[in-house]
Amino acid sequence: NPKSLFGLNLGAEPTMEHEYPTFPTDIPAPEDCDSIIDIIDDLLDHAPSAKLRDQVKRTLTIPVEMRVVGEHVNLMDPNPPKLLPRRRVWMRVNKIDAPGLNECCAAYFSDHFLLVTALMPHGIYFPSPKLGVVASLDHAMWFHSPFKADEWMLYDTYSPRLSDSRGLAIGHMFSAKTKKLCVTSVQEGLLRLARPSVTRTALSIWMRVNYNFDKLKATLFGNRDSASTPQQKEQNNSAVSTLPAIPSSLSSLPTLVKDTVSTSTSNTAKTK
């Protein structure tokens, strides 16, 4: 005889809902923000070797578009400003249609810009020769509402605490379409200052030289792209091209010092 093994009663009950923080309304649209690719592309002009430029470009070849909200810090600045530990970035991926990939993309998004937000009040930005160790210790995520990762998502990150080389950062992802809070992520990590070394000192000098050279060009000729006529642009480009280039001995300083240190270490090991 058939027996009842399981019974279930379902009923609708009143629920409560709130959302905080809410979608910020004081930010520019993604189209009005600078692309991360363009920002790093400009920095690659200062790379000490073609090999390094190729490596960075391969790393940037990902189907993700990221745009920084507001002014971004010049990574070549040897002494960048100390800012509040908050950063906002627009993100989206190329078209996706497989189930489950939206959450996977959000997990990928969440690891960008989150932990290093804790460095902003100290005038340190990633990457930097001042940093010795950056490592994630734990990383958790909560998914609150449906979203599509191939539509613009606003990633709003901030850091409430950094002490004893351990930083804590919190990020909220909002859908630009629904204005809803979709994902919350929390990350704790190790952020340790670097010990002084010849290579890091050389890299700092190289960054300072390039940064001051760029400031000199901007002071003398301004923004070449802002010229009102093609003739003015051509004149500005010609004037900038007549500036003396950074000496090759300085532009390759980090590589030279690294090679020197490696050779010295090798010879010492052989002697022993």
C-alpha positions as CSV (number, residue, x, y, z in Angstrom):
1,N,0.0,0.0,0.0
2,P,1.3,3.5,-0.9
3,K,2.4,5.5,2.2
4,S,2.9,9.2,2.6
5,L,6.6,10.0,3.1
6,F,6.7,13.7,3.0
7,G,4.3,16.6,3.4
8,L,4.9,20.3,2.7
9,N,2.7,23.4,3.3
10,L,3.6,26.6,1.5
11,G,2.3,30.0,2.4
12,A,3.2,33.6,1.5
13,E,4.3,35.7,4.5
14,P,5.0,39.4,4.7
15,T,8.7,40.3,4.4
16,M,11.0,43.3,5.2
17,E,13.5,44.8,2.8
18,H,15.9,47.7,2.9
19,E,19.1,48.7,1.1
20,Y,22.1,50.6,2.4
21,P,24.2,52.0,1.0
22,T,22.1,53.0,-2.0
23,F,23.1,53.7,-5.6
24,P,25.1,57.0,-5.6
25,T,23.6,59.7,-7.8
26,D,26.6,62.0,-7.8
27,I,28.9,60.2,-10.2
28,P,29.5,60.6,-14.0
29,A,28.3,58.0,-16.5
30,P,30.8,55.3,-17.6
31,E,31.2,57.0,-21.0
32,D,32.5,60.1,-19.2
33,C,35.2,58.2,-17.2
34,D,38.7,57.3,-18.1
35,S,39.4,53.7,-19.2
36,I,41.9,51.7,-17.2
37,I,43.4,50.4,-20.4
38,D,44.0,54.0,-21.7
39,I,45.6,55.0,-18.3
40,I,48.0,52.1,-18.3
41,D,48.7,52.5,-22.0
42,D,50.0,55.9,-21.3
43,L,52.3,54.6,-18.5
44,L,53.7,52.0,-20.9
45,D,55.5,54.7,-22.8
46,H,57.8,54.9,-19.8
47,A,58.4,51.2,-19.5
48,P,62.2,50.5,-19.4
49,S,62.0,47.7,-21.9
50,A,59.9,46.4,-24.8
51,K,59.6,43.1,-23.0
52,L,57.9,44.6,-20.0
53,R,55.5,46.6,-22.3
54,D,54.6,43.4,-24.1
55,Q,54.0,41.5,-20.8
56,V,51.7,44.2,-19.5
57,K,49.8,44.5,-22.7
58,R,49.2,40.7,-22.7
59,T,47.9,41.0,-19.2
60,L,45.5,43.7,-20.2
61,T,44.0,41.6,-23.0
62,I,40.9,40.6,-21.1
63,P,37.2,40.9,-22.1
64,V,36.5,43.3,-19.2
65,E,36.0,47.0,-19.5
66,M,36.9,49.1,-16.4
67,R,36.5,52.9,-16.0
68,V,37.7,54.9,-13.1
69,V,35.2,57.4,-11.5
70,G,36.7,60.8,-10.9
71,E,40.4,61.9,-11.0
72,H,42.9,59.1,-11.0
73,V,46.4,59.2,-9.5
74,N,49.4,59.2,-11.7
75,L,51.2,55.9,-10.9
76,M,54.5,57.5,-12.0
77,D,54.2,60.1,-9.2
78,P,56.9,59.2,-6.6
79,N,54.9,61.0,-3.9
80,P,51.2,60.6,-4.7
81,P,48.6,62.4,-2.6
82,K,47.1,60.8,0.5
83,L,43.4,60.4,-0.1
84,L,40.4,59.0,1.7
85,P,40.2,55.2,1.3
86,R,37.4,55.1,-1.2
87,R,37.4,54.2,-4.9
88,R,34.6,53.8,-7.5
89,V,35.0,51.9,-10.7
90,W,32.6,51.0,-13.6
91,M,32.9,47.5,-14.8
92,R,31.4,45.2,-17.4
93,V,32.3,42.2,-19.6
94,N,31.6,41.3,-23.2
95,K,28.4,39.6,-24.0
96,I,27.8,36.4,-22.1
97,D,24.9,34.0,-22.4
98,A,25.8,30.9,-20.3
99,P,24.0,30.5,-17.0
100,G,26.1,31.1,-13.9
101,L,28.7,33.3,-15.6
102,N,27.3,36.5,-14.2
103,E,28.2,35.4,-10.6
104,C,31.6,34.2,-11.9
105,C,32.3,37.6,-13.5
106,A,31.3,39.4,-10.3
107,A,33.8,37.2,-8.4
108,Y,36.5,38.3,-10.8
109,F,35.4,42.0,-10.5
110,S,35.5,41.8,-6.7
111,D,39.2,41.2,-6.6
112,H,40.1,44.4,-8.5
113,F,40.8,47.6,-6.6
114,L,39.3,46.2,-3.3
115,L,42.2,45.4,-0.9
116,V,44.5,48.1,-2.2
117,T,41.9,50.8,-1.4
118,A,43.3,50.5,2.2
119,L,46.6,52.0,0.9
120,M,45.1,55.3,-0.3
121,P,45.4,57.3,3.0
122,H,49.1,56.4,3.0
123,G,49.9,57.8,-0.4
124,I,50.7,54.3,-1.8
125,Y,49.1,52.9,-4.9
126,F,49.5,49.5,-6.5
127,P,52.0,48.8,-8.0
128,S,54.6,50.7,-6.1
129,P,58.3,50.1,-5.1
130,K,57.2,51.0,-1.6
131,L,55.2,47.8,-1.3
132,G,56.8,44.6,-0.2
133,V,53.9,42.2,0.2
134,V,50.3,42.3,-1.0
135,A,48.4,39.1,-0.3
136,S,44.8,38.2,0.3
137,L,44.0,36.5,3.6
138,D,40.3,36.0,3.2
139,H,37.6,37.1,0.8
140,A,33.9,36.6,1.1
141,M,30.9,37.6,-1.2
142,W,27.2,37.9,-0.8
143,F,24.8,37.9,-3.8
144,H,21.6,39.9,-3.1
145,S,19.7,40.3,-6.3
146,P,20.0,39.2,-10.0
147,F,22.2,41.2,-12.4
148,K,23.9,41.0,-15.7
149,A,27.7,41.3,-15.8
150,D,27.7,42.4,-19.4
151,E,25.8,45.6,-18.3
152,W,27.5,48.3,-16.4
153,M,28.1,47.6,-12.8
154,L,29.4,50.2,-10.3
155,Y,31.9,48.9,-7.8
156,D,32.0,51.2,-4.8
157,T,34.9,50.2,-2.4
158,Y,36.2,51.6,0.8
159,S,38.5,50.6,3.7
160,P,37.4,51.0,7.3
161,R,40.7,49.9,8.8
162,L,44.4,49.2,8.2
163,S,46.7,48.3,11.1
164,D,49.6,46.0,11.9
165,S,50.0,45.4,8.1
166,R,46.5,43.9,7.9
167,G,43.9,45.8,5.8
168,L,40.2,45.4,5.6
169,A,38.1,46.5,2.6
170,I,34.4,46.4,1.7
171,G,32.9,46.6,-1.8
172,H,29.4,47.1,-3.1
173,M,28.3,46.3,-6.6
174,F,25.3,48.2,-8.1
175,S,23.6,47.6,-11.3
176,A,23.5,50.7,-13.4
177,K,20.2,49.5,-15.0
178,T,18.2,48.6,-11.9
179,K,20.1,50.9,-9.4
180,K,20.0,48.0,-6.9
181,L,22.7,46.7,-4.7
182,C,23.5,43.3,-6.2
183,V,26.7,42.1,-4.5
184,T,28.7,42.8,-1.3
185,S,32.3,41.7,-1.0
186,V,34.7,41.9,2.0
187,Q,38.4,41.2,1.9
188,E,41.2,41.2,4.4
189,G,44.8,41.1,3.3
190,L,48.4,41.5,4.2
191,L,49.8,44.9,3.1
192,R,53.5,45.1,4.1
193,L,56.0,47.9,3.3
194,A,59.1,46.9,1.4
195,R,62.5,46.8,2.9
196,P,65.0,49.2,1.4
197,S,67.0,47.8,-1.5
198,V,69.2,49.0,-4.3
199,T,66.7,47.9,-6.9
200,R,63.8,49.6,-5.3
201,T,65.8,52.8,-4.8
202,A,66.7,52.8,-8.5
203,L,63.1,52.2,-9.5
204,S,62.0,55.2,-7.4
205,I,64.7,57.4,-9.0
206,W,63.5,56.3,-12.5
207,M,59.9,57.1,-11.6
208,R,60.8,60.5,-10.3
209,V,62.8,61.3,-13.5
210,N,59.9,60.3,-15.8
211,Y,57.3,62.1,-13.7
212,N,59.3,65.4,-13.6
213,F,60.0,65.1,-17.3
214,D,56.2,64.8,-18.0
215,K,55.5,67.8,-15.8
216,L,58.1,69.8,-17.7
217,K,56.4,69.0,-21.0
218,A,53.0,69.8,-19.7
219,T,54.2,73.1,-18.3
220,L,56.0,74.2,-21.5
221,F,53.5,73.0,-24.1
222,G,50.3,72.2,-22.2
223,N,47.9,69.6,-23.5
224,R,48.6,68.9,-27.1
225,D,45.1,67.4,-27.7
226,S,43.4,70.7,-26.5
227,A,44.8,72.7,-29.4
228,S,42.0,74.4,-31.3
229,T,43.3,73.9,-34.9
230,P,45.3,71.1,-36.7
231,Q,48.1,73.7,-37.2
232,Q,48.4,74.3,-33.5
233,K,48.4,70.6,-32.8
234,E,51.1,70.1,-35.3
235,Q,53.2,72.9,-33.9
236,N,52.8,71.6,-30.3
237,N,53.8,68.1,-31.4
238,S,56.8,69.4,-33.2
239,A,57.9,71.4,-30.2
240,V,57.5,68.5,-27.8
241,S,59.5,66.3,-30.1
242,T,62.4,68.7,-29.9
243,L,62.8,68.2,-26.2
244,P,65.8,66.1,-25.2
245,A,64.9,62.5,-24.4
246,I,65.5,61.1,-21.0
247,P,69.1,59.7,-21.0
248,S,69.1,56.0,-21.8
249,S,71.2,55.4,-18.7
250,L,68.3,56.7,-16.6
251,S,65.5,55.1,-18.6
252,S,67.1,51.7,-18.1
253,L,68.2,52.3,-14.6
254,P,66.0,49.7,-12.9
255,T,67.1,47.0,-15.3
256,L,70.8,47.9,-15.1
257,V,70.7,47.9,-11.3
258,K,68.8,44.6,-11.2
259,D,71.3,43.0,-13.5
260,T,74.2,44.4,-11.5
261,V,72.8,43.1,-8.2
262,S,72.1,39.7,-9.8
263,T,75.7,39.4,-11.2
264,S,77.1,40.5,-7.8
265,T,75.1,37.9,-6.0
266,S,76.1,35.2,-8.4
267,N,79.8,36.0,-8.1
268,T,79.5,36.0,-4.3
269,A,77.9,32.6,-4.4
270,K,80.7,31.3,-6.6
271,T,83.3,32.7,-4.3
272,K,81.8,31.0,-1.4
